[in-house]
Amino acid sequence: MTKHVVFLVIPAILLIFSACKEEKPVKAPCQNGFLDAGETGIDCGGNCPPCIPVDIPLLYVECNGDQVNISAKSLTYSNGSWSLQISNDTLSIQIALGNSGTIGTFPLTGGGSYAAKNAQYYMNCSNGVYAISAHNTTSHKMSGFFQADFSRTGFSDTLHVSNGQFEFLSY
């Protein structure tokens, strides 16, 4: 008889605890934190509300054909002109982006554009061009491209800066 009581008591206890277990509410697919079928992003796009675009700042540049890792970058507007400054521990480049911030492609003039590599200053800018591809004055972000050759007076070496690209840089 005691075996029958144990067999009845244990299931009864399990039934009581499972009945008292609090159920978590099931969240709708567009609110569950997972990438569900039909969504283009987590809880957004497709069957859900549109995804909010994320502007990820980017800077890419090559110097004499080699990709350069940039540790510091800034985009400023000072004394009526735009300027992009990029640098790492051996290279520093300043690109003068004109005074308007207007979308378009423009020749890069020597004034305000220069480079330095390993403490050697390349003050002469030639064959330069820059393009501003986007300029959002509300979010204070600018995107564009640049390239130029920098030389030193009295020396034959040249820094060829190419494939310069900046995206969503804040100012």
C-alpha positions in Angstrom: 0.0 0.0 0.0 2.8 2.4 0.7 4.1 1.9 -2.8 0.8 3.0 -4.2 0.9 6.1 -2.0 4.4 7.0 -3.2 3.3 6.5 -6.8 0.4 8.8 -6.3 2.1 11.5 -4.2 5.1 12.0 -6.5 3.0 12.7 -9.6 0.7 14.9 -7.6 3.7 17.0 -6.3 5.0 17.3 -9.9 1.6 18.3 -11.1 1.3 21.0 -8.5 4.8 22.4 -9.2 4.3 22.4 -13.0 0.9 24.0 -12.6 2.4 26.8 -10.5 5.2 27.4 -12.9 4.9 30.9 -14.4 4.7 30.9 -18.2 6.7 33.5 -20.0 4.7 35.4 -22.5 5.5 34.6 -26.2 6.8 37.7 -28.0 5.7 38.5 -31.5 8.3 37.7 -34.2 9.2 41.4 -34.7 9.9 41.9 -31.0 11.7 38.7 -29.9 15.3 39.7 -30.5 15.9 37.0 -33.1 16.3 37.0 -36.9 13.1 35.3 -37.9 12.0 34.2 -41.4 11.0 37.2 -43.5 13.1 39.7 -41.5 16.1 41.3 -43.2 17.6 42.4 -39.8 16.9 41.3 -36.2 13.3 42.4 -35.6 13.2 44.7 -38.6 12.7 44.7 -42.4 10.6 42.4 -44.5 7.5 41.6 -42.5 8.5 44.0 -39.7 9.0 47.8 -39.6 12.0 49.0 -41.7 15.5 48.6 -40.3 17.1 51.9 -39.2 20.3 52.5 -41.2 23.5 52.6 -39.2 26.2 54.9 -40.4 29.5 53.3 -39.7 32.5 55.7 -40.1 35.1 54.4 -42.5 38.4 55.7 -43.7 40.6 53.9 -46.3 43.7 55.1 -48.0 46.7 53.7 -49.9 50.2 55.3 -49.9 52.5 54.3 -52.7 50.3 51.3 -53.3 50.1 50.0 -49.8 47.0 50.2 -47.5 47.6 52.4 -44.6 46.1 51.8 -41.2 44.9 55.1 -39.8 44.8 55.7 -36.1 43.5 59.3 -36.0 41.1 61.1 -38.3 39.2 64.3 -38.2 37.1 66.4 -40.5 37.0 70.1 -39.6 35.6 73.4 -40.9 37.8 76.3 -39.9 38.5 79.8 -41.3 36.1 79.2 -44.1 37.4 75.9 -45.4 36.9 72.1 -44.9 39.9 70.0 -44.1 40.4 66.2 -43.6 43.3 65.2 -41.4 44.5 61.6 -41.1 47.5 60.1 -39.4 49.2 57.2 -37.7 52.6 56.9 -36.0 54.6 57.4 -39.3 52.2 59.2 -41.7 50.2 62.4 -41.6 48.1 63.7 -44.4 45.9 66.8 -44.7 43.5 67.2 -47.6 41.9 70.7 -48.2 38.3 70.0 -49.2 37.5 73.6 -50.3 35.1 76.0 -48.7 31.6 74.9 -49.7 31.2 71.3 -48.6 29.2 70.9 -51.9 28.6 67.5 -53.4 30.8 67.1 -56.5 34.3 66.5 -57.8 37.0 69.2 -57.6 40.7 69.6 -58.3 42.8 69.5 -55.2 44.9 72.6 -55.0 48.2 72.8 -53.2 47.1 75.3 -50.6 46.3 73.5 -47.4 47.1 70.0 -48.6 50.3 68.3 -47.5 51.8 65.1 -46.1 54.5 64.0 -43.8 56.1 60.6 -43.6 58.8 59.6 -41.0 59.3 63.3 -40.2 59.9 64.2 -43.8 57.5 66.9 -45.0 55.9 66.7 -48.5 54.5 70.2 -49.0 54.0 70.1 -52.8 50.6 68.7 -53.9 50.0 67.7 -57.5 47.6 65.6 -59.5 45.1 65.9 -56.7 41.3 65.5 -56.9 38.7 65.1 -54.2 35.0 64.4 -54.4 32.3 64.9 -51.8 29.7 62.2 -52.3 27.4 63.0 -49.3 27.1 65.8 -46.9 24.4 65.7 -44.2 24.4 69.0 -42.4 21.7 67.8 -39.9 23.8 64.8 -38.6 27.1 66.6 -39.3 28.5 63.8 -41.4 30.4 63.9 -44.7 31.6 61.2 -47.2 33.9 61.4 -50.1 37.0 60.3 -52.0 40.5 61.8 -52.7 43.9 61.1 -54.3 47.0 63.2 -54.7 50.8 63.1 -55.2 53.0 64.9 -52.6 56.6 65.8 -53.2 59.5 67.5 -51.5 61.3 70.4 -53.1 64.8 69.4 -54.1 64.1 65.6 -53.7 62.9 63.0 -56.3 60.7 61.0 -53.9 56.9 61.2 -54.1 54.1 60.0 -51.9 51.3 58.8 -54.1 48.1 58.8 -52.0 45.4 56.9 -53.8 42.0 55.2 -53.2 41.3 57.6 -50.4 37.8 57.1 -49.1 35.9 58.5 -46.1 32.4 57.6 -45.1 30.1 59.1 -42.5 32.9 61.1 -40.8 31.5 63.4 -38.2 32.5 67.0 -37.8 
